[in-house]
Amino acid sequence: MTALGKILVFVNLVFSLLTMALIGMVFFTRTNWKAAYDKQTANLQVAQSVANQDAERLTKAQKDTEAIVKQREREIAERDKKIAAAEKTVADLRTQLSETNKTKDTETEQVKTVTAELERRRAEVKQLGDLKTAADARIVDLEKQLTKTRDDFIEKKLGYDQLKERFQSLLAQYESANKELAQLKARGISAPATTKVPPPENARGYITKIDGNLATISIGTDAGVNKDNVLQIYRLKPNPEYLGTITILNATPFEAVGRLTPAGARVKIQVNDEVAGKIVGQ
């Protein structure tokens, strides 16, 4: 074999080896590509499935978002309506407040006027009350003075009546004595120097002061009580009791002084015990 033939054989061998290597490479490459293709196909299917799920979720989320947006828009619209209504209410309230403030100012002035009038009326009422109190006190004083004056008048009237009665009694006794004196003179008989006149039976009084066996009584010559008259002493409370007598030693128009003669050793005559010309029943 020639060198060319050897070269060609060697070239053929190399070419065959290269062809086998290429075929092997293509086979292995094809095999790896199919596995990779299947893997990528599976991955693509998975990705497609995930993408579909994501798309569905996205669509659902979009729909939910659109529903939420619409709900929010409705809520915003309702809120805007409420805000508008509230603003209108606030405006109305401000108007009412302004009117109320004006009315309040007017009412405040009226209240001040009424308060001032009320204070003036209270002052008048207090003044009238003070005047009424003073008038009531004056009326009480006048009533007391009237009562005292009436009592004094009654006392003086009684004293006057007693004096009048005593005067008439004394006048009768005087006229009787004059007649007796005239008769005695006609017979040539001298009249006695003095004649004792007993106290009037209606003479009434009480003991005002006691000094030893001497006592002062509340009646005197105004009641017909004179020197040497003997008056009876008695006590009505707590039990009626006869106490003795008092012999008049000196008499003035409104009181008299006399000597006490108790009815017994144990009898004690006191201030305010009563005296009389005669005790009823004697």
PEFEN-V801902 format. One record per pair of residues at least 24 apart in sequence whose ideal C-beta (glycine too) atoms are under 7 Angstrom apart, sorted by the first residue. I is the first residue (numbers start at 0). J is the second residue. Records with the same first field share a line. If there is no record, write none. Layout:
I->J ; J
//
This chain:
158->221
161->201 ; 222 ; 223
162->221
165->199 ; 223
168->199
172->196
195->227
196->225
197->228
198->223 ; 224 ; 228 ; 230 ; 276
199->223 ; 276
200->276 ; 277
201->276
202->230 ; 275 ; 276
203->275
204->274
205->271 ; 272 ; 273 ; 274
206->268 ; 270 ; 271 ; 272 ; 274
207->270
208->270
209->268 ; 270
212->258 ; 259
213->256 ; 258
214->245 ; 257 ; 259
215->254 ; 256
216->245 ; 254 ; 255 ; 257 ; 274
217->254
218->255
219->250 ; 251 ; 252 ; 253 ; 254 ; 255
220->250 ; 251 ; 252
221->252 ; 253
224->250 ; 255
225->250
226->250
230->274 ; 275 ; 276
231->274 ; 275 ; 277 ; 278
232->268 ; 272 ; 274
233->273 ; 278
234->272 ; 273
235->273
242->266 ; 268 ; 272
243->268
245->274
//
